[in-house]
Amino acid sequence: MAKEFNDANFQTEVLDSDKLSVIDFWAEWCGPCRAIGPVVEELSKEWEGKVNIGKVNVDHNPQLSMNYGITSIPAILFIKGGVVVDKLVGAQPKNSFVKKIESHI
């Protein structure tokens, strides 16, 4: 299951992690966000233990959204070593996520 990242745990769970982190910035009212939700869940199961996959609710964590310049959702950030190494914006097919993950692990 995808992790729930927030202002309180982002530093330890994502930035300090030695694994690639895939973070879905989303909101409950966002239709495209809900559409890719199942894809994010699938990826979290398939890559469990290898890649850190989770979600940030932009309504509950506005500071994180501001820190990363999130202006459109869904926005998926790929963070490795505390640095954003890639980004996807908008609803994407699963293979787009897989290609990005494979290129950064």
TORMI-245082 format. One record per residue (C-alpha): residue number from 1; residue in one letter; chain; x, y, z. Coordinates in steps of 0.02 Angstrom, whole numbers, plus 32768, in hexadecimal, padded with zeros to 4 digits. Layout:
<nodes>
<node num="NUM" residuo="a" cadena="A" X="X" Y="Y" Z="Z"/>
...
</nodes>
This chain:
<nodes>
<node num="1" residuo="m" cadena="A" X="8000" Y="8000" Z="8000"/>
<node num="2" residuo="a" cadena="A" X="803E" Y="80AF" Z="7FD5"/>
<node num="3" residuo="k" cadena="A" X="807F" Y="810F" Z="806A"/>
<node num="4" residuo="e" cadena="A" X="8031" Y="81B1" Z="80A5"/>
<node num="5" residuo="f" cadena="A" X="80B6" Y="8238" Z="80A7"/>
<node num="6" residuo="n" cadena="A" X="8099" Y="82DC" Z="8102"/>
<node num="7" residuo="d" cadena="A" X="80F2" Y="8375" Z="8146"/>
<node num="8" residuo="a" cadena="A" X="8124" Y="8313" Z="81E2"/>
<node num="9" residuo="n" cadena="A" X="8171" Y="8278" Z="8192"/>
<node num="10" residuo="f" cadena="A" X="81AF" Y="82B6" Z="80E8"/>
<node num="11" residuo="q" cadena="A" X="8261" Y="82D9" Z="8121"/>
<node num="12" residuo="t" cadena="A" X="827E" Y="822D" Z="816E"/>
<node num="13" residuo="e" cadena="A" X="8214" Y="81C4" Z="80F6"/>
<node num="14" residuo="v" cadena="A" X="8245" Y="8217" Z="8051"/>
<node num="15" residuo="l" cadena="A" X="82D8" Y="828F" Z="805B"/>
<node num="16" residuo="d" cadena="A" X="8342" Y="8224" Z="80CF"/>
<node num="17" residuo="s" cadena="A" X="8317" Y="8181" Z="8076"/>
<node num="18" residuo="d" cadena="A" X="839E" Y="8126" Z="8013"/>
<node num="19" residuo="k" cadena="A" X="8319" Y="80E7" Z="7F9A"/>
<node num="20" residuo="l" cadena="A" X="82C5" Y="813E" Z="7F09"/>
<node num="21" residuo="s" cadena="A" X="8223" Y="818D" Z="7F45"/>
<node num="22" residuo="v" cadena="A" X="818B" Y="81A4" Z="7ED5"/>
<node num="23" residuo="i" cadena="A" X="8113" Y="8223" Z="7F1E"/>
<node num="24" residuo="d" cadena="A" X="8064" Y="8242" Z="7EDA"/>
<node num="25" residuo="f" cadena="A" X="8027" Y="82F1" Z="7F08"/>
<node num="26" residuo="w" cadena="A" X="7F69" Y="82E3" Z="7F02"/>
<node num="27" residuo="a" cadena="A" X="7EC2" Y="831D" Z="7F4A"/>
<node num="28" residuo="e" cadena="A" X="7E1C" Y="82C5" Z="7F68"/>
<node num="29" residuo="w" cadena="A" X="7DBD" Y="833F" Z="7EF7"/>
<node num="30" residuo="c" cadena="A" X="7E33" Y="8322" Z="7E63"/>
<node num="31" residuo="g" cadena="A" X="7DEA" Y="82A9" Z="7DE2"/>
<node num="32" residuo="p" cadena="A" X="7E90" Y="8280" Z="7D89"/>
<node num="33" residuo="c" cadena="A" X="7EDE" Y="8263" Z="7E35"/>
<node num="34" residuo="r" cadena="A" X="7E5A" Y="81E2" Z="7E5F"/>
<node num="35" residuo="a" cadena="A" X="7E75" Y="8193" Z="7DB4"/>
<node num="36" residuo="i" cadena="A" X="7F2E" Y="8171" Z="7DD3"/>
<node num="37" residuo="g" cadena="A" X="7F15" Y="813F" Z="7E89"/>
<node num="38" residuo="p" cadena="A" X="7F05" Y="8085" Z="7E5F"/>
<node num="39" residuo="v" cadena="A" X="7FA2" Y="808F" Z="7DF3"/>
<node num="40" residuo="v" cadena="A" X="8004" Y="80D8" Z="7E84"/>
<node num="41" residuo="e" cadena="A" X="7FC3" Y="804D" Z="7EF6"/>
<node num="42" residuo="e" cadena="A" X="7FF5" Y="7FC7" Z="7E76"/>
<node num="43" residuo="l" cadena="A" X="80A3" Y="8010" Z="7E66"/>
<node num="44" residuo="s" cadena="A" X="80B9" Y="8015" Z="7F22"/>
<node num="45" residuo="k" cadena="A" X="8095" Y="7F5A" Z="7F2A"/>
<node num="46" residuo="e" cadena="A" X="8101" Y="7F2E" Z="7E94"/>
<node num="47" residuo="w" cadena="A" X="8198" Y="7F94" Z="7ECE"/>
<node num="48" residuo="e" cadena="A" X="8185" Y="7F76" Z="7F89"/>
<node num="49" residuo="g" cadena="A" X="822E" Y="7F74" Z="7FE0"/>
<node num="50" residuo="k" cadena="A" X="8285" Y="7FBD" Z="7F46"/>
<node num="51" residuo="v" cadena="A" X="8230" Y="8065" Z="7F2D"/>
<node num="52" residuo="n" cadena="A" X="81DE" Y="80D8" Z="7FAC"/>
<node num="53" residuo="i" cadena="A" X="8131" Y="80FF" Z="7F64"/>
<node num="54" residuo="g" cadena="A" X="80B0" Y="816E" Z="7FB6"/>
<node num="55" residuo="k" cadena="A" X="8037" Y="81FE" Z="7FAD"/>
<node num="56" residuo="v" cadena="A" X="802D" Y="82B0" Z="7FEF"/>
<node num="57" residuo="n" cadena="A" X="7F80" Y="82FD" Z="8003"/>
<node num="58" residuo="v" cadena="A" X="7F9C" Y="83B1" Z="7FCA"/>
<node num="59" residuo="d" cadena="A" X="7F07" Y="83F1" Z="802F"/>
<node num="60" residuo="h" cadena="A" X="7F4E" Y="83AA" Z="80D1"/>
<node num="61" residuo="n" cadena="A" X="8005" Y="83D4" Z="80AD"/>
<node num="62" residuo="p" cadena="A" X="800C" Y="847E" Z="8057"/>
<node num="63" residuo="q" cadena="A" X="80BF" Y="849F" Z="808F"/>
<node num="64" residuo="l" cadena="A" X="8103" Y="8408" Z="802F"/>
<node num="65" residuo="s" cadena="A" X="80A4" Y="843F" Z="7F94"/>
<node num="66" residuo="m" cadena="A" X="80EF" Y="84ED" Z="7FA1"/>
<node num="67" residuo="n" cadena="A" X="819E" Y="84A9" Z="7FC2"/>
<node num="68" residuo="y" cadena="A" X="8199" Y="8445" Z="7F20"/>
<node num="69" residuo="g" cadena="A" X="813B" Y="84C4" Z="7EB5"/>
<node num="70" residuo="i" cadena="A" X="80A4" Y="8454" Z="7E9B"/>
<node num="71" residuo="t" cadena="A" X="8027" Y="84BA" Z="7E36"/>
<node num="72" residuo="s" cadena="A" X="7FCC" Y="842F" Z="7DD9"/>
<node num="73" residuo="i" cadena="A" X="7F95" Y="8386" Z="7E19"/>
<node num="74" residuo="p" cadena="A" X="7FAD" Y="82F8" Z="7E0B"/>
<node num="75" residuo="a" cadena="A" X="8067" Y="831B" Z="7E10"/>
<node num="76" residuo="i" cadena="A" X="80DC" Y="828A" Z="7E2D"/>
<node num="77" residuo="l" cadena="A" X="818B" Y="82B1" Z="7E6A"/>
<node num="78" residuo="f" cadena="A" X="821B" Y="8236" Z="7E62"/>
<node num="79" residuo="i" cadena="A" X="8295" Y="825E" Z="7EEF"/>
<node num="80" residuo="k" cadena="A" X="833D" Y="820A" Z="7F0B"/>
<node num="81" residuo="g" cadena="A" X="83C1" Y="8240" Z="7F87"/>
<node num="82" residuo="g" cadena="A" X="8350" Y="82CF" Z="7FC0"/>
<node num="83" residuo="v" cadena="A" X="834A" Y="8319" Z="7F10"/>
<node num="84" residuo="v" cadena="A" X="82BD" Y="831B" Z="7E8F"/>
<node num="85" residuo="v" cadena="A" X="8302" Y="82B5" Z="7DFE"/>
<node num="86" residuo="d" cadena="A" X="8264" Y="82AC" Z="7D94"/>
<node num="87" residuo="k" cadena="A" X="81AF" Y="82E2" Z="7D8C"/>
<node num="88" residuo="l" cadena="A" X="810B" Y="82B1" Z="7D39"/>
<node num="89" residuo="v" cadena="A" X="8074" Y="8326" Z="7D34"/>
<node num="90" residuo="g" cadena="A" X="7FC3" Y="82EF" Z="7D0E"/>
<node num="91" residuo="a" cadena="A" X="7F76" Y="8243" Z="7D00"/>
<node num="92" residuo="q" cadena="A" X="7FF3" Y="81CB" Z="7CB2"/>
<node num="93" residuo="p" cadena="A" X="7FED" Y="8115" Z="7C7D"/>
<node num="94" residuo="k" cadena="A" X="8044" Y="8097" Z="7CEC"/>
<node num="95" residuo="n" cadena="A" X="80D2" Y="807A" Z="7C71"/>
<node num="96" residuo="s" cadena="A" X="8105" Y="8132" Z="7C81"/>
<node num="97" residuo="f" cadena="A" X="8121" Y="8117" Z="7D3B"/>
<node num="98" residuo="v" cadena="A" X="817E" Y="8074" Z="7D1F"/>
<node num="99" residuo="k" cadena="A" X="81F5" Y="80C3" Z="7C9E"/>
<node num="100" residuo="k" cadena="A" X="821E" Y="8152" Z="7D16"/>
<node num="101" residuo="i" cadena="A" X="8238" Y="80DB" Z="7DA9"/>
<node num="102" residuo="e" cadena="A" X="82A9" Y="8067" Z="7D43"/>
<node num="103" residuo="s" cadena="A" X="8312" Y="80F8" Z="7D05"/>
<node num="104" residuo="h" cadena="A" X="8337" Y="8133" Z="7DB7"/>
<node num="105" residuo="i" cadena="A" X="8354" Y="8094" Z="7E1D"/>
</nodes>
